[in-house]
Amino acid sequence: MLMKIGGDTLALDADIRRQIESEAMKFAARFPDGQVDAQVTIQEEFDPLHGHRVRCELSAKVGAGRQVVVRDARKTANEAIREVFNAAGRNVRRLRRQHILSLAPVRPALLPAAQAAGR
């Protein structure tokens, strides 16, 4: 797994880096082939409506041609990081479900004679 952590001074905090790394390892464990390239950006912002918040953004390339991008802002860095990785997990499940459905064979419609025989 390739991972890059960036952002403002929050990205330099050792506790936050450890949390990002542990969440990223749990996220990468979902992909046994190990083809995960992730970039995590964390920064402080001020929202006039919500006040000071921490914004976390995850951009991950998972597998063949799939990409997951998740952004979230919360009051604390721990909440933002946890929520971003949880949302990324949900998005990956959704991507896998769509991929499996697109691979499923389309069944031809039953002929009228076969439908009548089945009654």
Buried (B, 14 or more C-beta within 10 A) or exposed (E): BEBEBEBEEBBEEEEBBEBBEEBBEEBBEEBEEEBBBBBBBBBBEEEEEEEEBBBBBBBBBBBEEBEBEBEBBBEEBBBBBBBBBBBBBEBBEEBBEEEEEEEEEEEEEEEEEEEEEEE
